[in-house]
Amino acid sequence: MTKIFPIRFLFALFLLCTSSLIASGQKFVTIDDKVPHHIFNYGEIELMDDVSGTLSIQDVLKADQDLKFRKSKIYTPKIFSLNSTYWFKVKLKFNPKSQENWVIEFFDQTIDEIDLYAFNAGRQYQHFKFGAKYKFGQREYAHKNFLINLDNSKEGEDTYYIRVRSSQSASVIIVLRNMHWFVHYATEEYMFFGLFYGMIIVFSFYNLLMFIAVRQKQYLYYVLYNLSIGLYETCVDGIAFQYLWPDHPVWNQYGYGVALYLSSLFGLLFTLNFLYLKSKAPVLYQTIIVIIIARTLFFIACLYNQSLFTYKLVEVLPLLMALGSGIYIWKKGFKPARFFVMGYSFLLLGFIIKGLVLLNVPWLPYGPITHYSLSFCFVIEMILVSFAIGDNIRGLRQKKDRAQKRMIEQLQINEQLKETLNKELSSLVDERTKEVNQKAATIEKQNEEISLMNAMLEKDNQELHENIKKVSRARVMSLDVDFEEFSKIYPDRETCFKYLSELKWINGYQCKKCMNSQYLAGFLPFSRRCTKCGYDESVIANTIFQNSRIPINKAFYMLFLVYSTKGKISSHKLSQLLLIRQSTCWAYNSKMQKLLEERNKELKNAGEGGWSKLIFESASFAEKPTV
């Protein structure tokens, strides 16, 4: 008996362990037409981390590897280790009597690679490949989610092995559905997407029209913010891959990250302009500018390292900054900020729910509401922020109306003051006009007397001017006049040329070539050009000054001195008086003395102006009367 007891004890212990292992084994999910929709959760999913990433289906089917699978401790498994490989297995109990067609659906559209292995009728594993790294057209169903048909014609139980690899964090949501349920669900889901994205387009178009109408940048930023959020939602939902870039799966790695960056950027720019932070809160304004720069630098880093895109929680900082700014400006009395705060509070709530889903909080009611929580909160935020924009417009309109009313009242007051002032001014003007008229009569009488006196003074001035001119000329023509005083009568070249022209053509102009008497101004000052033959005659032509190399006024003075001294002045004296070389003075003096001797008889009674008779070299000019 003592030997039998240990054997029985060991046998009982073996049965107990076996029964406990069977009781703790993986649960089967039975195909039942009464349950058209089932999400695999907790013990219905087992997973194994393939650290090397090299395990094949044959390796996984080995007993030692199968023991490494562990039950999911959370509702739906999550992938946090990026670029790692995970194996999952689910067990199905088939029902050949079912009247429905069944599919397995994978919800998370961001998973890069999914390899599903299933037994066929010949007990051979079939390999199905799908994921975000393959073109959309390669899918069996043109749907945003990944779908695989089930062969429900066989009996018994089968295990499905699923190999998953993703470059970003993902949720492995595996759902069993019949086709009736799937069609009903997919139709409603796409209808929801249509309403959701339609609202985004409508709100964006409305604010775009507002921007065109009022030209305020806040509306344009809000349009770009809405479109960025819409782009992010399409990337997360798989709509972007289905409709925007179905043949370019590489964009799935960047699309949601770019959309998140743009939503943060334009959301903060909208906050700056809508809340007027630059004037109302300069410190907050500078802080948000710093956050924009930091977020931009992080985005650039993400472009070089795609794994950084998974840190979506960085978007909480811009959201909290915008919400905090709204609360601060609201407290300062800016009423439209209250809708802004409520809208961003709902958006923060959506982020919190998404974070709780990511952390697999057990008490959270998982389902469509939690899955689309961020979308619902964004719709509410979009509506409330639109209310804030409308409230701001109403406030601006009220301010404008009040300003116009005050302006009208001020214009009325100004008009009354203007009428009163005009009456007073009219009275003063009438009085002043009478005084002015009286003074004007007196002044007119005095002006008549002054005009008479001015006429008399003008006459006296003319007589005085003539007398001064005669005295000056007489003084100049005296023997002891110097060159400085002589220059008062003939100061420059123009004066000398004018005198020569008056002297030369005192009896009228006549061309020496064609005898024409009509002329125009010539090339040199006071010269005359014939209108018929074009001959240009200078005032010094045929005079003693022709080809002269000394200033004309000095030549005048030299001729005057030679004439006044009757040729007795020496060339040395002329050189001292005129500051000209003695040899030059000698040449001119000789020429002038020669003319003086030739015309001695003509100059006996010529008087003071006789020197002018020596100017012309020809006899015809010499006989002309003296001026």
C-alpha positions in Angstrom: 0.0 0.0 0.0 2.8 2.3 0.7 4.2 1.9 -2.8 0.8 2.3 -4.5 0.1 5.7 -2.8 2.9 7.6 -4.4 2.1 6.3 -7.8 -1.6 7.3 -7.4 -0.5 10.7 -6.0 1.7 11.4 -9.0 -1.0 10.3 -11.4 -3.6 12.6 -9.8 -1.1 15.5 -9.9 -0.5 14.9 -13.6 -4.3 14.9 -14.3 -4.6 18.1 -12.3 -1.9 19.8 -14.3 -3.2 18.6 -17.6 -6.7 19.8 -16.8 -5.4 23.2 -15.7 -3.4 23.5 -18.9 -6.4 22.7 -21.0 -8.6 25.1 -19.0 -6.0 27.9 -19.5 -5.5 27.2 -23.2 -6.4 29.7 -26.0 -10.1 30.3 -26.5 -11.8 29.3 -29.7 -14.1 31.8 -31.5 -17.1 29.9 -32.9 -18.7 31.1 -36.2 -22.3 31.7 -35.4 -24.9 33.4 -37.6 -26.5 34.9 -34.5 -23.3 36.7 -33.8 -22.5 38.6 -37.1 -19.7 40.6 -35.6 -17.0 39.7 -33.1 -13.7 41.5 -32.1 -10.9 39.2 -30.9 -9.8 40.3 -27.5 -7.8 39.2 -24.4 -7.4 35.4 -24.3 -8.7 35.0 -27.9 -5.4 36.4 -29.2 -2.0 35.0 -28.4 1.2 36.8 -29.5 5.0 36.2 -29.7 7.7 38.8 -30.2 10.0 37.7 -33.1 13.2 39.5 -32.0 15.3 38.3 -34.9 12.6 38.8 -37.4 13.7 35.7 -39.3 11.1 33.1 -38.1 9.1 31.4 -40.9 5.7 29.7 -40.5 7.5 26.3 -40.3 9.6 27.6 -37.4 6.6 28.9 -35.6 4.7 25.6 -36.0 7.4 23.8 -34.0 6.5 22.9 -30.5 9.3 24.9 -28.8 8.2 28.1 -30.6 4.5 27.5 -30.0 5.1 27.5 -26.3 6.5 31.0 -26.6 3.1 32.4 -27.5 1.4 34.2 -24.6 -2.1 35.5 -24.2 -2.9 39.1 -24.7 -3.3 40.9 -21.4 -5.1 43.9 -23.0 -8.2 44.2 -25.0 -6.4 44.5 -28.3 -2.7 44.0 -28.7 -0.5 47.1 -29.5 2.8 47.3 -31.4 5.2 49.7 -29.7 8.6 48.3 -30.7 9.0 49.8 -34.2 10.3 47.7 -37.1 10.0 44.6 -35.0 8.2 41.5 -36.0 5.3 40.0 -34.1 3.4 36.7 -34.5 -0.3 36.4 -33.5 -2.6 33.4 -33.6 -6.3 33.1 -33.3 -8.4 30.0 -33.3 -11.7 29.5 -35.1 -14.4 26.9 -34.8 -16.1 26.5 -38.2 -19.8 26.0 -38.8 -20.6 24.4 -42.2 -24.3 25.0 -41.5 -23.9 28.7 -41.5 -25.8 30.6 -44.2 -23.4 33.5 -44.3 -20.0 34.3 -45.9 -17.4 35.2 -43.4 -14.3 37.4 -43.5 -11.5 38.4 -41.1 -10.9 42.1 -41.0 -7.9 44.1 -39.8 -8.9 47.6 -38.6 -5.5 49.4 -38.4 -4.7 50.6 -41.9 -1.2 51.9 -41.0 0.4 48.4 -40.5 3.1 48.0 -43.2 3.0 44.2 -43.6 0.5 41.5 -42.6 1.2 37.8 -43.5 -1.8 35.5 -42.7 -1.4 31.7 -42.8 -4.6 29.6 -43.0 -5.2 25.9 -43.6 -7.1 25.0 -46.8 -9.1 21.9 -47.5 -5.9 19.9 -48.1 -4.6 20.8 -44.7 -1.9 23.0 -46.4 -1.3 26.5 -45.2 -2.3 29.3 -47.6 -0.2 32.5 -47.4 -2.0 35.9 -47.8 0.0 39.1 -47.9 -1.3 42.6 -47.5 -0.5 45.8 -45.8 0.2 49.6 -46.2 3.4 48.9 -48.1 1.6 47.3 -51.1 -0.4 49.2 -53.7 -4.1 49.5 -53.0 -5.1 47.8 -56.2 -3.5 44.5 -54.9 -6.2 44.1 -52.3 -8.9 41.5 -52.6 -11.6 44.0 -51.5 -11.4 47.7 -52.5 -11.9 48.8 -48.9 -9.8 50.9 -46.6 -9.4 47.9 -44.1 -7.6 44.6 -44.8 -10.1 41.8 -45.5 -9.6 38.0 -46.0 -12.3 35.5 -47.0 -12.8 32.5 -44.7 -13.5 28.9 -45.9 -16.4 27.9 -43.6 -17.2 24.8 -45.5 -15.1 22.6 -43.3 -15.7 21.3 -39.9 -13.7 21.4 -36.8 -11.2 24.0 -35.4 -8.3 25.7 -37.1 -5.6 28.1 -36.0 -4.6 31.2 -38.0 -1.1 32.5 -37.7 -0.5 36.2 -38.4 2.8 37.8 -38.9 2.8 41.6 -38.4 5.6 44.2 -39.1 5.1 48.0 -38.8 7.3 51.0 -38.9 5.0 52.9 -36.6 2.9 52.1 -33.5 -0.2 50.2 -34.4 -3.2 48.3 -32.9 -3.8 44.8 -34.0 -7.6 44.9 -34.1 -8.8 41.6 -35.6 -12.5 41.3 -36.3 -14.7 38.3 -37.5 -17.7 39.4 -39.6 -20.2 38.0 -42.0 -20.7 39.8 -45.3 -24.2 41.1 -44.5 -22.9 42.8 -41.4 -19.8 44.0 -43.2 -21.7 45.6 -46.1 -24.1 47.3 -43.6 -21.2 48.5 -41.4 -19.1 49.7 -44.4 -22.0 51.6 -45.9 -22.6 53.5 -42.7 -18.9 54.1 -42.1 -18.4 55.6 -45.5 -21.5 57.7 -45.1 -20.1 58.9 -41.8 -16.8 59.7 -43.6 -18.7 61.6 -46.3 -20.5 63.7 -43.7 -17.3 64.3 -41.7 -15.1 65.3 -44.7 -18.0 67.2 -46.2 -18.3 69.3 -43.1 -14.6 70.0 -43.3 -14.9 71.1 -46.9 -17.9 73.2 -46.2 -16.4 75.0 -43.2 -13.1 75.5 -45.1 -14.9 77.0 -48.1 -17.0 79.2 -45.8 -13.9 80.6 -44.1 -12.1 80.9 -47.4 -15.0 83.2 -48.6 -14.6 85.1 -45.3 -10.9 85.6 -46.0 -11.6 86.8 -49.5 -14.2 89.2 -48.2 -12.4 90.8 -45.2 -8.8 89.9 -46.0 -7.9 88.8 -42.5 -5.3 86.1 -42.2 -7.0 84.3 -39.4 -9.6 82.9 -41.8 -7.0 81.6 -44.2 -5.1 80.0 -41.3 -8.3 78.3 -40.1 -9.0 77.0 -43.6 -5.5 75.5 -43.8 -5.9 74.1 -40.2 -9.2 72.4 -41.1 -7.7 70.9 -44.3 -4.6 69.7 -42.3 -6.9 67.9 -39.8 -8.9 66.4 -42.6 -5.7 65.1 -44.3 -4.6 63.6 -41.0 -7.9 61.8 -40.5 -7.8 60.5 -44.1 -4.3 59.1 -43.4 -5.4 57.4 -40.2 -8.7 56.0 -41.7 -7.0 54.8 -44.8 -9.1 57.0 -47.0 -6.1 58.9 -48.3 -4.4 55.6 -49.4 -7.6 54.5 -51.1 -8.4 57.8 -53.0 -5.3 60.1 -52.9 -2.2 58.0 -53.5 -3.3 54.3 -54.1 -0.3 53.6 -56.3 2.3 55.3 -54.0 2.3 53.4 -50.7 5.5 55.2 -49.6 3.4 58.2 -48.8 1.7 56.2 -46.0 5.0 56.6 -44.1 4.9 60.4 -44.3 1.3 61.5 -44.8 0.0 61.5 -41.2 3.2 63.1 -39.9 3.1 65.9 -42.4 -0.6 66.4 -41.7 0.0 66.6 -37.9 2.8 69.1 -38.4 0.6 71.3 -40.7 -2.3 71.1 -38.3 -0.1 72.3 -35.4 1.5 75.0 -37.4 -1.7 76.5 -38.8 -3.5 76.0 -35.5 -1.0 78.1 -33.7 -0.9 80.7 -36.4 -4.7 80.9 -36.2 -4.4 81.2 -32.4 -2.0 84.1 -32.7 -4.2 86.1 -35.1 -7.7 85.2 -33.7 -6.8 86.0 -30.1 -4.6 89.1 -31.1 -1.8 87.8 -28.9 0.8 90.2 -30.2 -1.0 93.2 -28.7 -3.0 91.5 -25.9 -0.3 89.1 -24.6 3.2 89.7 -26.0 4.8 87.0 -23.8 2.4 84.3 -25.0 3.0 85.5 -28.5 6.7 85.1 -28.2 6.2 81.7 -26.5 4.1 80.4 -29.4 6.6 81.6 -31.9 9.3 79.6 -30.1 7.0 76.5 -30.1 6.4 76.9 -33.8 10.1 77.0 -34.5 10.8 74.0 -32.2 7.9 72.0 -33.9 9.3 72.8 -37.3 12.8 71.6 -36.3 11.3 68.4 -34.9 9.4 67.9 -38.2 12.6 68.3 -40.2 14.2 65.7 -38.0 11.3 63.3 -38.6 11.8 63.6 -42.3 15.3 62.1 -41.8 14.2 59.6 -39.2 10.6 58.3 -39.8 10.4 56.5 -36.5 10.1 60.0 -34.8 6.7 60.4 -36.4 5.4 57.9 -33.9 5.8 60.5 -31.1 2.4 61.9 -31.7 2.1 63.1 -28.1 4.2 66.1 -29.0 1.0 67.6 -30.5 -0.4 68.0 -27.0 2.1 70.8 -26.3 0.8 73.1 -29.1 -2.8 72.2 -28.2 -2.3 73.0 -24.5 -0.6 76.3 -25.5 -3.5 77.3 -27.7 -6.0 76.3 -25.0 -4.1 78.2 -22.3 -3.8 81.3 -24.5 -7.6 81.2 -25.1 -8.3 81.0 -21.4 -6.0 83.9 -20.6 -7.5 86.1 -23.3 -11.0 85.1 -22.3 -10.3 86.3 -18.7 -9.0 89.6 -20.1 -12.5 90.2 -21.5 -12.4 89.0 -25.1 -15.8 87.2 -25.3 -15.3 85.3 -28.6 -12.5 83.4 -26.8 -15.1 81.4 -24.8 -16.1 79.4 -27.8 -12.5 79.0 -28.8 -11.7 77.6 -25.3 -14.7 75.2 -25.4 -13.7 73.9 -28.9 -10.1 73.3 -27.9 -11.3 71.6 -24.7 -13.2 69.1 -26.7 -10.2 68.5 -28.9 -8.0 68.0 -25.8 -10.7 65.5 -24.6 -10.3 63.6 -27.9 -6.5 63.4 -27.5 -7.0 62.2 -23.9 -9.3 59.4 -25.0 -6.8 58.4 -27.8 -4.0 58.4 -25.2 -6.1 56.1 -22.9 -6.8 53.8 -25.8 -3.1 53.7 -26.6 -2.3 52.9 -22.9 -4.9 50.1 -22.9 -6.8 51.3 -19.9 -9.1 48.4 -18.9 -12.1 50.4 -17.8 -12.4 52.2 -21.1 -15.5 51.1 -23.2 -13.7 50.1 -26.4 -15.7 50.4 -29.6 -16.6 52.8 -32.4 -17.0 55.7 -30.0 -13.5 55.4 -28.6 -12.1 54.5 -32.0 -13.6 57.7 -33.6 -13.4 59.8 -30.5 -10.9 62.3 -32.0 -13.0 62.7 -35.1 -16.1 63.4 -33.1 -14.2 65.9 -30.9 -12.8 67.6 -33.9 -16.2 68.1 -35.4 -17.4 69.7 -32.2 -14.2 71.8 -32.1 -14.8 72.9 -35.6 -18.4 74.0 -34.9 -17.5 75.8 -31.7 -14.5 77.7 -33.3 -16.8 78.7 -36.1 -19.1 80.1 -33.5 -16.1 82.0 -32.0 -15.3 83.4 -35.5 -18.9 84.4 -35.9 -19.0 86.0 -32.5 -15.8 87.9 -33.3 -17.4 89.2 -36.5 -20.5 90.3 -34.6 -18.3 92.1 -32.1 -16.4 93.8 -34.9 -19.7 94.8 -36.5 -21.0 96.2 -33.3 -17.8 98.2 -32.7 -18.1 99.5 -36.3 -21.7 100.5 -35.7 -20.9 102.2 -32.4 -18.0 104.0 -34.1 -20.3 105.1 -37.0 -22.9 106.3 -34.5 -20.4 108.3 -32.6 -19.0 109.7 -35.9 -22.5 110.8 -37.0 -23.2 112.4 -33.6 -19.8 114.2 -33.8 -20.6 115.3 -37.4 -23.9 116.8 -36.2 -22.2 118.6 -33.4 -19.6 119.9 -35.8 -22.3 121.0 -38.2 -24.0 123.0 -35.5 -20.8 124.6 -34.4 -20.1 125.3 -38.1 -23.4 127.1 -38.5 -22.9 129.2 -35.3 -19.4 130.1 -36.3 -20.5 131.0 -39.9 -23.1 133.4 -38.5 -20.6 135.0 -36.2 -18.0 135.2 -39.0 -20.6 136.7 -41.4 -21.4 139.4 -38.9 -17.7 140.2 -38.4 -17.1 140.1 -42.1 -19.8 142.6 -42.8 -18.4 145.0 -40.2 -14.9 144.5 -41.5 -16.1 145.0 -45.1 -17.5 148.4 -44.2 -14.2 149.4 -42.6 -12.2 148.1 -45.5 -14.4 149.9 -48.1 -13.9 153.2 -46.2 -10.1 152.6 -46.0 -10.1 151.5 -49.7 -11.6 154.9 -50.7 -9.0 156.7 -48.7 -6.2 154.6 -50.1 -7.5 155.0 -53.7 -7.3 158.8 -53.3 -3.8 158.5 -51.9 -2.8 156.2 -54.7 -3.9 158.8 -57.3 -1.6 161.3 -55.6 1.2 158.8 -55.4 0.8 157.9 -59.1 1.1 161.5 -60.0 4.2 161.9 -57.9 5.7 158.6 -59.4 5.2 160.0 -62.9 7.0 163.1 -62.0 9.8 161.1 -60.3 10.1 158.8 -63.3 10.6 161.8 -65.6 13.2 163.2 -63.2 14.9 159.8 -63.1 15.1 159.5 -66.9 16.6 163.0 -67.1 19.1 162.1 -64.3 20.0 158.8 -66.0 20.7 160.6 -69.3 22.8 163.2 -67.5 24.7 160.5 -65.7 25.3 158.6 -69.0 26.5 161.8 -70.7 28.8 162.7 -67.7 30.2 159.1 -67.6 30.8 159.1 -71.3 32.4 162.5 -71.1 34.6 161.3 -68.3 35.6 158.2 -70.1 36.5 160.2 -73.2 38.8 162.4 -71.2 42.6 161.9 -71.5 43.3 160.8 -67.9 40.7 158.0 -67.6 42.1 154.6 -66.6 41.1 151.1 -67.9 39.0 150.4 -64.9 36.8 153.4 -65.4 36.7 152.8 -69.2 35.4 149.2 -68.5 32.3 150.7 -66.9 31.2 151.7 -70.4 32.6 148.6 -72.1 32.9 146.0 -69.4 32.9 142.8 -71.5 32.8 141.2 -74.9 29.0 141.3 -75.2 28.9 145.1 -74.6 31.6 145.7 -77.1 29.9 143.5 -79.7 26.6 145.3 -79.2 28.3 148.6 -79.7 30.0 147.4 -82.9 26.7 146.0 -84.3 24.9 149.3 -83.7 27.8 151.2 -85.2 28.2 148.8 -88.2 24.5 148.5 -89.2 23.2 151.9 -88.1 21.8 152.4 -91.6 20.5 148.9 -92.0 21.8 145.5 -92.9 22.9 144.5 -96.4 24.6 141.2 -97.3 28.0 141.7 -98.8 27.5 138.6 -101.1 24.0 139.0 -102.5 23.0 142.4 -101.3 20.0 140.9 -99.5 18.6 143.0 -96.6 16.9 140.2 -94.6 18.9 138.4 -91.9 18.8 136.0 -89.0 21.0 135.8 -85.9 24.4 134.4 -86.8 26.7 132.0 -85.0 28.6 134.6 -82.9 26.8 137.1 -80.6 25.3 140.0 -82.6 26.5 138.6 -85.9 24.0 138.4 -88.8 23.3 135.6 -91.3 21.7 136.3 -94.7 18.4 134.6 -95.2 19.0 134.2 -98.9 22.6 132.9 -99.3 23.4 132.0 -95.7 26.5 134.2 -95.4 27.3 134.8 -91.7 28.9 138.2 -91.1 30.5 138.8 -87.7 30.5 142.2 -86.0 34.3 142.4 -86.1 34.5 141.5 -89.8 36.3 144.4 -91.8 37.2 146.1 -88.5 40.6 146.8 -86.9 39.6 144.1 -84.4 39.3 141.3 -86.9 41.6 138.4 -86.0 42.5 140.1 -82.8 44.1 137.9 -80.1 43.5 140.2 -77.1 40.2 140.8 -75.3 38.0 143.1 -77.3 37.5 145.6 -74.4 41.3 146.0 -74.1 41.5 146.5 -77.8 38.8 149.2 -77.5 40.8 150.9 -74.8 44.0 150.7 -76.7 42.4 152.3 -79.8 41.0 155.0 -77.5 44.4 155.7 -76.0 46.1 155.9 -79.4 43.4 158.3 -80.7 43.4 160.4 -77.5 47.2 160.8 -77.5 47.2 161.3 -81.3 49.5 158.3 -81.6 52.1 159.6 -79.2 51.6 156.9 -76.5 54.3 154.2 -76.6 53.9 150.5 -76.7 55.7 150.3 -73.3 53.0 152.5 -71.8 50.3 150.4 -73.4 51.8 147.2 -72.0 51.9 148.7 -68.5 48.3 149.9 -68.7 46.8 146.8 -70.3 49.0 144.1 -68.8 49.8 142.8 -72.3 53.2 142.0 -73.8 55.0 144.9 -75.3 55.5 143.2 -78.6 51.7 142.7 -79.0 51.1 146.3 -78.0 53.7 147.5 -80.5 52.0 145.6 -83.4 48.5 146.9 -82.6 49.9 150.4 -81.9 51.7 150.5 -85.2 48.5 149.4 -87.1 46.4 152.0 -85.3 48.9 154.9 -85.8 48.9 154.0 -89.5 45.1 154.4 -89.7 45.3 157.6 -87.6 47.8 159.1 -90.1 45.7 158.0 -93.1 42.5 159.6 -91.7 44.1 162.6 -90.1 42.0 165.0 -92.2 38.8 163.3 -91.4 39.5 163.3 -87.7 40.4 166.9 -87.2 36.9 168.0 -86.1 35.6 164.5 -85.0 35.7 165.4 -81.3 35.3 162.8 -78.5 33.8 160.1 -80.7 36.4 160.3 -83.4 38.2 157.2 -82.1 35.2 155.1 -83.4 36.1 156.2 -87.0 39.3 154.2 -86.7 37.4 150.9 -86.1 36.5 150.1 -89.7 39.4 149.5 -92.1 37.5 150.2 -95.3 36.7 153.7 -96.4 33.0 152.9 -96.8 32.7 152.1 -93.2 34.9 155.0 -92.1 32.6 157.5 -93.7 29.6 156.4 -91.7 28.3 158.8 -89.1 29.7 158.5 -85.6 27.6 157.2 -82.7 
